Amino acid sequence: MNKLGKIAPIIVIVACLASLFFAYELFVMKKAHLGKIAELTDEYNTTNDKLTKTASTLKKTQGDLTQTKDDLAKATSDLQATKVALDQKTQEADGLKTQMADKDKELQTAKTDLASATDTIKKIQDGLASVGITNITSVGELRDKIVSFGDENKVLGEQLASLHAENQQLKEKLDYLTTTPVGLRGHVTNVQEKWGFLVLDVGQAQRVQPNAEFLVYRDTKLVGKVQVVSVAANNCIAQIMPEYLRSTPLVGDIIIH
């Protein structure tokens, strides 16, 4: 009993020390777990932020793709409208060429009639002189005939001058309709670098013709050269000419024919 009384305090002390040791181990383990939880929380937040950014980037990319599709559809629609307008202008030009050909035929006919009338007058004069007609009546008839031929010759001359004037007007109108004005200025309104073409803010209203070439400037520096492939009412589509390209054209650049 006395031995048990002596050992009991020791057992209590050992038990207390063991309890303190286990409590310390539990504290260390809890601290380690809390640190791990904090680290996992940080990784979760970082991953969540990356996921949010990726979702935003994907949404923006989808929006850009939709806009690009819309731009391509609009460009295709403008190209079709330009082709229709070009066909109409081609028909008008063909009509003017036909009118010019008809006027040329009328001019040749008038020249032939004038030459025939002149030859007829000469033959009448030679014939009368050869038979020695000198009576007043015959001379009066000859004078009347000559006056009549003179009037006809004058009318034919006026018709010939009129045909010349109409022919010149038709040529000037044809040149006006089929020639892009020198010095015509405009701006780049759209750039499709992927497909190699630009949209310019000049078109049929400014007499732009297919195959017309424009220099592209930014401030005073030459950017490149483009060639018109289709023309609409107030704009046109131009292909970039790689051999003259110095830098990528941008919206707002100046174009000069």
Residue pairs with C-beta under 8 A, 6 or more apart in sequence:
71 190
71 192
72 192
75 190
75 192
75 199
75 237
78 199
78 230
78 232
78 235
78 237
79 230
79 237
81 232
81 233
82 230
82 231
82 232
82 236
82 237
83 230
85 204
85 231
85 232
85 233
86 210
86 230
86 231
89 177
89 204
92 177
93 174
93 177
93 178
96 170
96 173
96 174
96 177
97 174
99 170
100 167
100 170
100 171
100 174
103 163
103 166
103 167
103 170
104 167
106 163
107 160
107 163
107 164
107 167
110 156
110 159
110 160
110 163
111 160
113 156
114 153
114 156
114 157
114 160
117 149
117 152
117 153
117 156
118 153
120 149
121 146
121 149
124 142
124 145
125 142
128 138
128 142
133 139
133 142
176 207
177 207
178 209
179 207
179 209
180 207
180 208
180 209
180 212
180 228
180 257
181 206
181 207
181 257
182 257
183 256
183 257
184 202
184 206
184 207
184 208
184 256
184 257
185 202
185 254
185 255
185 256
185 257
186 200
186 201
186 202
186 206
186 214
186 254
186 255
187 200
187 201
187 252
187 253
187 254
187 255
188 198
188 199
188 200
188 216
188 249
188 250
188 251
188 252
188 253
188 255
189 199
189 200
189 201
189 235
189 251
190 198
190 199
190 251
191 198
191 199
191 248
191 249
191 250
191 251
192 198
192 199
193 248
193 249
196 239
196 240
196 242
197 226
197 229
197 237
197 238
197 239
197 240
198 216
198 226
198 237
198 238
198 240
198 249
199 235
199 236
199 237
199 238
200 208
200 214
200 226
200 228
200 235
200 236
200 237
200 238
200 255
201 234
201 235
202 208
202 234
202 235
202 236
202 255
203 231
203 232
203 233
203 234
203 235
203 236
204 231
204 232
204 233
204 234
205 233
205 234
208 228
208 231
208 236
208 257
209 228
209 231
210 228
210 229
210 230
210 231
211 227
211 228
212 227
212 228
212 257
213 225
213 226
213 227
213 228
213 241
213 257
214 225
214 226
214 227
214 228
214 238
214 255
214 256
214 257
215 222
215 224
215 225
215 255
215 256
215 257
216 222
216 223
216 224
216 225
216 226
216 249
216 253
216 254
216 255
217 223
217 253
217 254
217 255
217 256
218 247
218 250
218 253
218 254
221 246
222 246
223 245
223 246
223 247
223 248
223 249
223 253
224 240
224 241
224 244
224 245
224 246
224 247
224 249
225 241
225 244
225 245
226 238
226 239
226 240
226 241
226 249
226 255
227 238
227 239
227 241
228 236
228 237
228 238
228 239
229 237
229 238
229 239
230 236
230 237
238 255
240 249
